[in-house]
Amino acid sequence: MPRLNAKQPWEIVAANQVKALGKNQCLQGLSVKNHQGKVRLRYRPPEEKEQGATLPFKWSEDAWGDAYTRIRNIVDLMTKGHGISAAADIAEGRSPRKKLSWEDAVLAYEQQKTLFDNAIKPVTWNSDYRPVLSELVDLMAGPEPPTNGNDLVEALVVRYEAGSRTRNIRTDAATSFLKFCVEREHFPEMWVPTKRRGHFVARKPAHAKSYKADPITDDQILAILAGIKDTERGIRWKNVIKLMAVYGLRGIAEVAELEVKYDNKEKEYVMWCNYQKRSGRGVTSPGRVEPFPPLEPDGYEVEWNLVDLMVTGKLKLPDLSNKWSFQTFMQRQKVWVDLKEELLKDNINLTGKSFRDSYSLRGHNLGVSAESVARSMRHSLKTHVEHYPLSDDAGTREQFKSRRRIRPANP
């Protein structure tokens, strides 16, 4: 039987013409196809997403001559830096927006990010978005600005270590902003980055320093507290550390949104966290956080009575409005700096999040289920399993040892 979708001779010629045109103009990945009876020009560079434009010509042998002339004009515009969609508009006489206002686009994007959908907090905008977008505006106002989205994102991340958290944050902020510019502010399509995210973030070099937090032992937590002087400021920050260690909090952002509530059912005061973490997966819910204090050398948990102190207003805390204040204070504490250097010898990274990771590990080593720990930490079980330690070497050995059934030796 004949093939129902066999190409006609003119279609083969047309495809070869476009392919050869792309090759001659260094636009590898240029092709053409029938799209609902119209000519569609496609462009897919190696390791990039496909771009395309449907042209106002019928997919027919009679119309191909005019269509190919238009394609040649589009390709010429593409070689001058225009994206395929913008080039098609220009070739048809529909000029894209002539003056791009990057400042106005940033203001519009700030409103979108902070007021709609999964709105982020102003502190997140100021820390993760404002710095990179301010630099973007300055870069585009400079004497030799980038001419497309790929080059612009590369210029914004190149000076940061490959694979670093900063590079991840800047890549996400810049690429999401540029997509907003094209989709909502009608910027030319050439500003949408076409390279995959991994190209911009890149891989960490071998033996690069890790910034991932690791859990520490209860003895080390107690040693940190003992090493901070009992000045008024020191006591306030020690209270912050105690709260993070006992309740597995994300950091000072959650400490700042703690309150004590009375549980009428259980007839007791409980700790409640109102902080809501926003991410691509949505927003976490406020909720009760369960205490799981570090254990002292005798095997019993420390008695800091944090709920009682909060109820009576005796738990004094420092100003927590600056997200970097904890890091600034701890970097001035000898006990913290010395322990951090010592742990790095064993590839253990001590950060403020280590108290949260330690809370998770403490719970699991003492038999609390992953579901229960995740609920108290106010994230999904999937997030918990993916990002938090469920065991360490000592805990793993103890788990297996306690569950073995070895036959006793004969007397």
C-alpha positions, 0 to 999 in steps of 0.5 A, a space after each residue: 500500500 502507498 504511504 498516506 503521509 508520503 511527501 510530495 517532491 516539492 515538499 522535499 525540495 522546500 525542506 532541503 532549501 530551508 535546511 541549506 539556508 540555515 546552514 549557510 547562515 550558521 543557524 543550525 536547526 532551521 526547518 519548515 513543516 506543514 502546520 494546519 495548512 500553513 507554512 511554519 518555520 522552526 528553529 532549534 539550536 543544539 541543546 536549546 528549546 524549539 522556537 517557531 513562527 507560522 507564516 501567512 502562506 498556504 502549504 502548497 507548491 504554488 505558494 512556496 516561492 513567495 513563502 521562501 522569499 519571506 523565510 530568507 528575509 526572516 533568516 536575515 533578521 535572525 542573523 542580526 539578533 532578532 528571535 524568530 517570532 520577532 523577525 517574522 513580525 518585522 518581515 511582515 511589517 509588524 514592528 515589535 515594541 520600539 522602546 523597551 523600558 527595563 525599569 518599568 518592566 521591573 516595577 511591573 514584575 515586582 507587583 506580579 511577584 509580591 501581589 499575585 499567585 504565590 506572592 512572595 514576601 518583600 524580604 524575599 524580593 529584596 534579597 533574591 530578585 532586586 539585586 540581580 534585576 537592578 544589575 540587569 537594568 544597569 547592564 542594559 543601559 550600558 554602552 554594550 548591552 547584551 542582545 538576547 536573553 541567553 547572553 544577558 543571563 550569562 552576563 548576570 551569573 558568570 562571576 559567581 561560582 558554578 553550581 553555587 546557591 547564588 548562581 541558582 538564585 540569580 538564574 531563576 530570577 533573571 530567566 523568570 523576569 525575562 519570560 515575564 517581559 516577553 509574555 506580559 510586557 510584549 518584549 521581542 521573543 529574543 529575550 526569552 532564554 532558550 538554553 537549558 537552566 543547567 547551562 547557566 547554573 553549571 556544575 560545581 567544579 570538583 572538590 568545590 566547597 559545599 554550602 549545604 547544611 549538615 546536622 550536628 550532634 546534641 553535644 555540639 549544640 550544647 557546646 555552641 551555647 556554652 561558648 557564647 558569653 552571657 551578655 544581654 545580647 548573647 543571652 538573646 541569641 542563645 534563646 534563638 538557638 534554643 528555639 531553632 534546636 528544640 522546634 526544628 525551625 527554618 531560621 530566624 524568619 520562623 523564630 520571629 513568627 512564633 507564638 504560644 497558644 492554649 490547647 483547650 483539648 490537651 489543657 496546655 500551652 503549645 508553640 505555634 509558628 505562623 510563618 508561611 514558606 512560599 515556593 513553586 509548590 505553593 505555600 506552607 501552612 501555619 501550625 503547631 510545632 512539637 518540641 524535641 530538645 537535644 539530649 544531655 550527656 546523661 541521655 535526658 533532654 535539656 529542660 529549657 522551659 521555653 513555652 513557660 518563658 514565652 507565656 510569662 514574657 521572660 524569653 528575650 529575643 534580639 531584633 530579627 528584622 534583618 535576615 543576615 543578623 544571625 549569621 553576622 552574630 555567629 561569625 563573631 563567636 569563636 566557638 562557632 568559627 572553631 567548630 565550623 572549621 573542625 567539622 569541615 575537615 570531615 566534610 560537615 558544613 555547619 550553618 544556621 539550618 544545621 539546627 533544623 537538620 539536627 532536629 530531624 535526625 534526632 527525631 528519627 534516631 529516637 524512633 519518630 516516624 518521618 510522617 510525624 517529623 515532617 508534620 511538625 516541620 510543616 512540609 510534605 513527606 516528599 520534601 522531608 525525604 528528599 531534603 532532610 536526614 533520616 539517619 546517620 551512621 550511628 543511628 543506622 548501626 543501632 537500628 539494625 543492632 536492636 532489631 537483629 534476632 541472634 540465637 543465644 549461645 549454648 551455656 
